């Protein structure tokens, strides 16, 4: 039974870590979207991309 507790605790800690990482990524994504919207509202837009996809 002691192995069960150890494994359960390990999975729980891993899930908490992954949940925290997912929450952080979602929060950062929302913040980046707000910043982009603010910049575009001030007239600072995205640069157009070339058809070739890269700089020569």
Secondary structure, DSSP 8 states (H G I E B T S, - for coil): -HHHHHHHHHHHHHHHHHHHHHHHHHHHHHHHHHHHHHHHHTT-------TTSS--
